[in-house]
Amino acid sequence: MDISNSVFAYLHGDQISQANIYFSDSRGYRFQKYAQERRAELVGTLGGIFSFHSLSQVGLLLVDQQMAMFSYSDHPLNRSFGLPFDYDRTLDILIAPGQKGILIFWFQKNLLVSRNSGQLVESVQVREGQRILYNSILKANITIHSVTANENELAVLTRENNLYYGSLGIQSSSLIKFADQNIWSQEAVLMFTDVGMLEILTPLPDMIFPAFDFQKCLLNIQALLMDPQLQAGICKVELLQGEFENKMYTIDMNSQLELTALMIPRPGTLPVPLVMVSNPHSLGLQAVIYEDGYTYNGDTKHRLNISLKQQHHWGRADPNFTSSIKRPTISTITLDIANKEISCVDLKPLTALISVGCDLEKKIVIQNELSACHHGVLDPVALQDNYSYIIEREAYDPNFQGQQAEEDLEVYYPYEKLGCPLLAYYDTPWKPVVELWREGKFQEVVEAEYVLLEMNGLFTYTYSLTAGTAGCSAQPQNWTTITEMAGDTASFSWDRENYMSCHDPDYHEPLRWPDVPYQILGGPTENKVVFDQRNGIYIFFISIVDPSYSYCHLETTFSVYVYGAFPLSIFPPITIVLLTVATLLSVWLAYMIPQLLHMEQGLEVSGFWARLYQRCRSSCACLWGRC
C-alpha cells in the first residue's frame, strides 16, 4: 500500500465552491480534476486540502469570518463538519508523522493541535511542572520562529531565544520551557533526529565558496529534563512493549486481529493504559488487562489483550456512525499511558497501522477430489501432451452473446494451469465446491454469491432457477448487462464492486422478465448449472461477487468434463417410434410365419392361398381371351 503518491494542487484562498482542485495519485506526474459531493454548497475560502489516510478521508479546510473548520469527503463525516476554531490569519499546518491524525497549526503568536484529523482543534498549554501557566500560546506572549514534531514529540523555538518542548499525548498536549540558551538566529531550524534527540541547524555562509556549511546543536531531551527546576516528575512506567509496534496488519471482512502488549509500572504506582484507534468509524476494538506474574525484581507485570475487527461487525455502533462496509479503509492503533509524565521520553507509544481491506494471502480453490482422470475418462498423460479439442461452431460465441460462431474452434488445454478437469454428469444439476485458502491453509467452504462464465464462449449450459423462482424482488444482473456496462474494457468484469443483489431492498430495478435464467450461484439460493446434451471440456472463470464477503477480488479458473450425453437424434421422436414398431413387427412375422406353415392351421392357410392363386390365374386367363 503506497499512500505517499497522493498530491493535491489548488490555489489557496479561492472561494471553495468554485475552486479548481486537481488530484494526482502518481506523485504529480499526472493530474485530474478533483470532485467532491456537495462542495458547491460550501461557504468560505479554501484554506487547504489534505489526505487524512489515518481517517480514510479527504479534508477541506473552510475559512469564513475569521473561523475555520474541516469538511470531509465520505460517510459518515460528510454529513457534518469539524468543530470551528479561530483563524484570524493564515496558519501553517504540519501533519505529524506516524499516520495518527495529529495536525499542528501555528503562526508567530499561536499554536494549535488536533489529534483526530481536524475534528477537534485545541490550544497547546504552557506548563511549569504540574501547574498550567497559560492555557494557550497566545496568552504566553511569545513569538514562534520554528516548529518541529515527530510521532510523539513537539518542539518550538521562539524569537525570544527560548526552546519549548512537549509530548503529543493522546489526551492533551502541553509545552515546558527549557532554561534560557543562546540558540536562536534568523536562519535556525529545528529537527528531531531520533526519539528524545533534537537538532538545531544554523546555516553558516562562506564568503569564498557559494555552498553552505551547517552548525549543528544536538540536544538530549532526557538529559535536559533532569534539571530539578523543570519539575518534570518521574515516569510511572518502566516498560511498555508489544510485538505489533511499527508494523502493518490487514483485517479483511469477517476477520479479527489479536494483539498483546506488556506493561510494567514503577512500584507503588498504578498507571492507566489507553488504547485508541484513529478511525473508529471503521475499526472497533476491545481491550482486557490483567496481572501476568512478576519480574525478577518483584514488579508486577500487566498483560493487555486487544481484539480488533471492523466496527460494523462488533454490532455495538449505530449504522450512522460506521463507515461504508464496501469501502476499504485505514486506521492506526495506538497504545499509550493516560496523563503520562513529560519525562517519559523513551517510553514512546506503541503504534501499528491497520489496513481494513484485502488480505493478499487469500485465494479461492475449486475442490477436485474426483477428477475425470481419477475415473479413467481422460488420460493425464495425453492432457499434458499438447492436448487440444474442437468446439463446434453451433456451441460457442467468441463475443459471449449466445450466438453461433462462423467456424469451429480448436482449443489447446492448459494442463499446467488447470490440471485434470472435474467430472460432471450432464443430466444432473451441478455447482462447484469453492474453498477459501490463506497462506496455504484451508479456511472454509465459500457460501457467498459467485458467478461463472465459460472462457471460450460455450453457451451450452443454463441454470436451474429463474429470476422468479430465485425469489428476486428486482431484475437480476447477468453477464449481458454487465458486459454492456463494461464496454470493451473487459469480458470478465463482474465482481464485488459492480454486483447488485436482486434480493437487496435498496436495488430498485423493476422485475420485468421473471423467466430469465438466474446466473448467480451460492448465497441464499440453491441455484445450479444445467448442462445441455453435449459431452466435452468446459473451462470456467469464477468470481466471488458478494460485496460483504471479502475486499479481495477472489477469482480463478477451473475446468469441468461433462460426460454421459448421447448424440442428439436427427429424426423426430414419432418417426423413431413408428420405425421401431415396424421393425419389431417384421421380426415377429419373419419368425411366426415359418412356424405356422408346419402346423395344421398353417397347412390350411397354405392351401387357402394356393387355391386363391389358382382362381386368380384362371380369371386372369379369361380376361385375356384364353377361356
LUMMAR-160648 format. One record per residue (C-alpha): residue in three letters; z, x, y. Coordinates in pm, whole numbers, plus 32768, in hexadecimal, padded with zeros to 4 digits. Layout:
REM LUMMAR-160648
alaZXY
...
//
This chain:
REM LUMMAR-160648
met800080008000
asp7F8B80A88140
ile80267FFA826D
ser7FD4810F8366
asn7E6580AD838E
ser7EA67F89847B
val7E437FBB85E7
phe7E417EBA8702
ala7D7A7EE08843
tyr7DC87E068973
leu7DF97E0E8AEB
his7F667E088B50
gly7FB47CF48C4C
asp7E937C088BFB
gln7ED67A948BEE
ile7F2F7A698A82
ser7E63792C8A4D
gln7D2679E18ABE
ala7D6E7B498A58
asn7C707C028984
ile7D297C9A885E
tyr7C7C7D6F8758
phe7CFB7DD88604
ser7CA07EF9851E
asp7D157F3683B9
ser7C56808083A3
arg7D2681558493
gly7C4880F585B7
tyr7AF1813F8521
arg7A8A7FD08525
phe7B187EB085F0
gln7AFB7D3885DD
lys7B7A7C2B86C5
tyr7CDA7BBB8673
ala7D1A7A458667
gln7E6D799C8651
glu7EAB78298635
arg7F3377778768
arg7F0678AA8847
ala7E4E77D28944
glu7F8F7708896F
leu8064783889CA
val80CD78718B33
gly810479C48BD5
thr80727B1F8BD2
leu80447C068AA9
gly81577D0A8A95
gly80E47D9A894A
ile807D7D4A87E5
phe81267DE186B5
ser81027DE6853A
phe825E7D9A84B9
his82257E068351
ser83937DDA82F3
leu83747C6A8353
ser82087C3D82E4
gln81B57BB5843C
val80E77C10856B
gly81B37BEB86A9
leu81317BA28807
leu82187BFB8928
leu82037AE88A30
val82747B388B92
asp82AB7A1D8C8B
gln83867A0A8DC3
gln84487B4B8D7A
met849D7AD58C1A
ala83FF7B3C8AD2
met83FB7AC0896D
phe83357AF4882D
ser823E7A05878E
tyr81F07A33861C
ser80B779FD8551
asp811B795C8406
his81F7784F836F
pro8317781483A1
leu834478DD84E3
asn8201785E8581
arg82AD771285CF
ser83A277AD86C7
phe83E078E1879D
gly84D879FD879F
leu85FC79DC888F
pro85977A3589F6
phe861F7B6E8AA0
asp860D7C078BFD
tyr84C47CB18C4F
asp84C07CF48DC5
arg83E37E278D9D
thr83047EC78C95
leu83C77F478B69
asp836680608A7F
ile83877FE68919
leu83D780D087FA
ile83C4805C868F
ala84C8812285CE
pro844C81BF8488
gly84B98133833A
gln84147FDB8348
lys85607F2D8387
gly84E97E6184B1
ile85AA7F2B85B5
leu85107F248713
ile858B7FEB883F
phe85337F6E899E
trp857A804D8AC8
phe852D80AE8C2A
gln85EB81908D18
lys870D80A18D51
asn87377FE08C0E
leu872C7FFD8A93
leu87087EDA899E
val86FA7ECC8822
ser867E7DCC8727
arg86CE7DEC85B4
asn85F47CC88541
ser84987D0985CF
gly84DC7C6C8722
gln85797B2586B5
leu86BE7B8A8761
val86C97C9B886C
glu881D7D2688D9
ser889E7E2189D4
val89217F70895D
gln8A917FA689AC
val8B3580E58A2A
arg8C7C8140897B
glu8D948236899A
gly8E3E82468849
gln8E7980DF87E0
arg8E7A80628947
ile8D457FC689E4
leu8D04805D8B3B
tyr8BC87F998B8E
asn8B247E728AE2
ser89CF7EF68B45
ile892980318BC5
leu88CC7F708CFD
lys8A3B7F658D62
ala8A7480D58D10
asn89A481388E41
ile88E3824C8D91
thr877382AA8D9D
ile86CD82D58C4A
his85D783F38C2A
ser858784008AB5
val85D68331897F
thr85AB83898810
ala861182EC86C6
asn85F8831D8552
glu864382208443
asn87B6820E8493
glu87FE82D085D4
leu87B682AF8747
ala87C883B6885A
val8799839689D3
leu876E84A98AD6
thr87B784488C3F
arg875584DC8D8E
glu88C6850B8DD2
asn88BB86258CD1
asn8974855D8BC8
leu892B85278A58
tyr898783DF89AE
tyr898C83A88838
gly89B28275875E
ser896881DE860B
leu887B80BD85CA
gly89747FF484FF
ile89217EAF8450
gln8A207DF28526
ser8A1A7E8E8680
ser899B7FBF8739
ser8A628091882B
leu8A5981E888CF
ile8B5C82EF891D
lys8B3584028A22
phe8B51856C89BC
ala8BF3866B8A9E
asp8B2586D48BCB
gln8A2287DC8B76
asn890F887F8C3E
ile87F387FC8B67
trp8721871C8C47
ser85D787758CE8
gln84AD86A88D58
glu83E487128C27
ala84F886FD8B1F
val84CA861389F5
leu85A585B688CC
met854F85BA875A
phe8616858C8619
thr85B686948519
asp86A186168409
val87CE853783DB
gly88CC85A584E0
met87EB86B98569
leu8767868086CA
glu867187678776
ile8630877A88ED
leu84DA880B8939
thr8481889A8A8E
pro8326892C8ACE
leu83228A858B70
pro81E68AD08C38
asp814B8C298C22
met80C28CB28D68
ile7FBC8D828CB0
phe7F608CBF8B77
pro7F008B4A8B8C
ala7FBF8AED8A50
phe81288A758A59
asp82538AF1899E
phe837F8A0F895E
gln84EE8A43898E
lys85A5899E886D
cys870B892E8889
leu878A88BD8734
leu88C387E6872F
asn8997879B85FC
ile8A14863C863F
gln8B24864B8535
ala8BB4878485D6
leu8BAE86E78730
leu8C6485B386B2
met8D86868C8641
asp8DF286A587AD
pro8F3D85E587B9
gln8EF1856B891A
leu8DD88493888B
gln8ECE83D487AD
ala8DB9839F86B0
gly8EAD8348859B
ile8E9C83A2842A
cys8D9183158345
lys8E328223824F
val8D33825D813C
glu8D15839E8074
leu8BE083427FAB
leu8AD0823B7FB7
gln89AE826E7EC8
gly88A981AE7E06
glu877B82097D35
phe86A081217E04
glu86C381EE7F44
asn857582317FF1
lys84B081947ED4
met83B5807B7EC7
tyr83C07F5B7DD0
thr82DF7E347D84
ile83537CD37D38
asp82447BEC7CB6
met82667A747C98
asn83727A027BA4
ser83F97B677B94
gln85507BF27BE7
leu85C47D4E7C4D
glu871D7DDB7C02
leu87AB7EF77CD7
thr88FC7FA67CC7
ala89C3807A7DBC
leu8B0B813B7DB6
met8C0B81477ECF
ile8D4382227ED7
pro8E2481D28001
arg8F1E82BF809B
pro907C8287800A
gly913C817C80C0
thr900880D78155
leu8F3F7FA880EC
pro8DE47FB5818B
val8CFC7E8D8161
pro8B987ED280E5
leu8A847DF6816F
val89307DB680D0
met881A7D3481AE
val86A67CF2818D
ser85B77D0882B1
asn84EC7BDA823D
pro85DB7ACE81BB
his84C479CC81CC
ser841B7A7A80A8
leu85267B3F7FEE
gly86757AB47F7C
leu879C7B777EF6
gln88E57B527E43
ala89EA7C687E3E
val8B247C9A7D6D
ile8C237DB17DA3
tyr8D327E1B7CB0
glu8E137F447C61
asp8D7380327B6A
gly8E7681387B10
tyr8EFD82677BC6
thr8E8983C07C2D
tyr8F3085027BB7
asn8FFA84F97CF9
gly9077839A7CB0
asp8F9C82EC7DB2
thr8F2081907D57
lys8DAD81687D14
his8D0880247D7E
arg8BC57FB57CD8
leu8AD47ECE7D8C
asn89D07E077CC7
ile88B27D767D93
ser87C07C707D0C
leu867A7C387DC7
lys85697B367D9C
gln848F7A597E73
gln8555797A7F5A
his848078597EE2
his850078827D7D
trp8672789A7DD3
gly866777287E29
arg876F774E7F38
ala869877508073
asp85EC76328124
pro846F763280FA
asn845076448274
phe850677938267
thr8442783E8151
ser82F178E28187
ser81BD786780CE
ile81D678C27F5E
lys805E78FC7F53
arg806E7A1D804D
pro80DC7B7D7FE2
thr81EB7C0980C4
ile82C27D3D80FF
ser84367D618139
thr85307E7A815B
ile86857E7080B6
thr879E7F34815D
leu88FC7F7D80DD
asp89F07FF281E9
ile8B5F7FDD8245
ala8BD97ED48338
asn8C637F5F8480
lys8C1C80C0840A
glu8CB581D184E1
ile8BC6829E85B1
ser8C4E83D38500
cys8BA2836783BA
val8A6F84308419
asp8A2284AE82BB
leu8A6B835D821D
lys891D82C28268
pro88C6816181F3
leu880E813880A8
thr86B780A280DD
ala859B80387FF7
leu844E7F91803B
ile84057E587F71
ser82A27DDA7F4B
val829A7C6B7EEC
gly813E7C707E5C
cys80647CE07D3D
asp81057DB57C2F
leu7FE87EA37BDA
glu80817EE97A84
lys80317D877A10
lys7EFD7D25794B
ile7E8D7C0E7864
val7E1B7C3F76FD
ile7D717B3F761A
gln7E1C7B2074C9
asn7D2E7B8873B1
glu7DF47B8A726E
leu7CDD7AFB7193
ser7B8F7B827205
ala7A307B4E7180
cys7A3F7CAA70E7
his7B877C5A7036
his7ADF7B326F87
gly79A77BF96F31
val78C67B26700E
leu78607C5670DC
asp78537DC67080
pro79127EA77174
val78337FCD711A
ala76FD7F077177
leu779E7E9172BC
gln77D87FF97326
asp7674806372D8
asn75CA7FE07416
tyr75E47E7E7390
ser75187D7A744A
tyr74D67C077424
ile73E37B0874B2
ile744379DC7588
glu733D78CB757B
arg72AB786576C8
glu731876FC7688
ala7485776A7679
tyr74C3783577B5
asp74857840792B
pro7491799079E3
asn74F378D37B21
phe7619781F7A7A
gln759776C87ADC
gly75687639797D
gln73EA7645798A
gln731176D67876
ala728F783778A9
glu712178997896
glu71477997777D
asp72387A077670
leu73447B0576C9
glu73A07C397602
val750D7C9C762D
tyr75A37DE975C3
tyr77057DB6754B
pro78067E9B75FC
tyr78E87EE374D3
glu79AC7FF57587
lys7A1F7EF87689
leu7A407DB875BF
gly7A857E28745B
cys7A467D2F7345
pro7A197BC473B7
leu7B117AAF7377
leu7AAB79AD7275
ala7A86783C72CD
tyr79FC77187204
tyr78FC765672CD
asp797B74FB726C
thr7AE9753D72CB
pro7B58752E743A
trp7BD376897499
lys7C7C774E75AD
pro7CED78BA75B6
val7E56792E75A0
val7E9379F576E0
glu7FA97AFA76E3
leu804B7BA8780C
trp80937D1B77E2
arg81477E0E78CA
glu81547F8778A0
gly80D17F65773E
lys81D87E6576D6
phe81A47CF77681
gln824C7C0E777A
glu81EC7AA77729
val80D879B576C9
val8032793C7808
glu805177C5783B
ala7FBD77C9799A
glu7E6C773379F4
tyr7D36780779B9
val7BBB77E679AB
leu7AA6787078CD
leu793978C3790C
glu783D794F7814
met77BF7A8E78B3
asn76577A767839
gly7629791278B5
leu7652785C7767
phe769276EC77A4
thr76A57672763C
tyr780F760B765D
thr78D87506771A
tyr7A4074907734
ser7B0E73907679
leu7B9572EA77B5
thr7AEE724D78E0
ala7B7772327A3E
gly7BF170D579EB
thr7C947123789C
ala7D3872597933
gly7DF671757A21
cys7D5971FF7B5F
ser7DAE714E7CA4
ala7C9B720C7D5D
gln7B4472907D01
pro7B8073D57C42
gln7AD075167C98
asn79CE75A77BAB
trp78F876DE7B91
thr77DA76367C4A
thr78A975E17D7E
ile795477357D7D
thr780677EB7D67
glu777A771C7E85
met78A677787F5E
ala788E78E97F05
gly771778F97F3E
asp76777A3A7EC9
thr77B77B077EE2
ala78227AE57D77
ser77DC7A0D7C48
phe793B7A377BBB
ser79FF79E27CF6
trp7AEF78D37C7F
asp7C50795A7CA8
arg7DAE79077D24
glu7D45791B7E90
asn7C3F78067E8D
tyr7CC677297D75
met7D4075CC7DC7
ser7DDF74FC7CB5
cys7D6273987C93
his7ECC73387C47
asp7F4673BF7D97
pro7FAA729F7E7F
asp7F3B73747FA9
tyr7DD7738C7F20
his7D21725E7FAE
glu7BC0727F7F1F
pro7B68711C7EA5
leu7B3670EF7D2F
arg79CA707B7D34
trp795A70EE7BD9
pro7A7470C07ADB
asp798870FC79B3
val792B72647A08
pro79BB7370791F
tyr7B0B73FB7989
gln7AD775757988
ile7C3E75EF79B1
leu7D037658787D
gly7E7A76897859
gly7F7B75F57942
pro7FEA748B7915
thr7EBC74197848
glu7E4C744E76DF
asn7CE674977740
lys7C147564764B
val7AB675F17625
val79C0752E754B
phe789575F674CC
asp773B7569748B
gln769975837334
arg763B76EF735B
asn76B0782D72AE
gly76CC79717370
ile77927A567456
tyr782179DD75A2
ile78A57ADA76A0
phe799D7A2D7787
phe7A2B7A8E78D8
ile7B8D7A047904
ser7C4D79E57A4C
ile7DB079687A86
val7D8B78777BAA
asp7EEB77E97BC0
pro7F61785F7D1A
ser80CF78437CB2
tyr80BE79297B83
ser80787A817C16
tyr7FF87B267D52
cys7F0F7BF77C7A
his7DA87B9D7C2D
leu7DE37B8F7AB6
glu7C887BA07A1D
thr7BE37C2C78E7
thr7ABD7BF977F9
phe7ABC7BB17685
ser79C97B3E7578
val79C37A21747C
tyr78E679F1734B
val78A278807304
tyr784A7831719A
gly7813770A70B1
ala76FE765A7171
phe75CA75F470A1
pro747575FE714F
leu741674BE7202
ser732073DA7146
ile71BE73A071CC
phe71B2723D7133
pro726A710571AB
pro7393709C70D0
ile72E96F567056
thr71BC701B6FDC
ile72A071026F1A
val734A6FD46E77
leu71FE6F336E10
leu717670796D85
thr72B770B06CC1
val72AA6F4E6C2B
ala71386F726BD0
thr717770C16B2B
leu729A703D6A5F
leu71CF6F0869F5
ser70AC6FE16986
val719070BD68B8
trp722F6F8B6819
leu70DE6EF267C1
ala705F703A6735
tyr718B703D664E
met719E6ECD65ED
ile702F6E7D65A7
pro70066F706480
gln714F6EF663F4
leu70E36D8A63FF
leu6F946DD06354
his70446E2B620D
met71156CEE6204
glu70B36B8B6193
gln70B26B0E62F6
gly6FE16C3A634F
leu6EDE6BEC6241
glu6EC16A8562BF
val6E936AFF6422
ser6D926BFD63AC
gly6CD26AEF62EA
phe6CDE6A0B6419
trp6C446B1464F7
ala6B3A6B6563EB
arg6AD169F563C7
leu6ACE69D36542
tyr69EC6B006557
gln68F66A706455
arg68E36924650C
cys68A669CE6659
arg67956A9E65BB
ser66E669696527
ser66FF68AF6671
cys666C69D1672F
ala654569E86637
cys64F16874666E
leu64F468A667E1
trp63EF69B467BC
gly630E68D166E8
arg635D695B6594
cys63FA682764F5
//
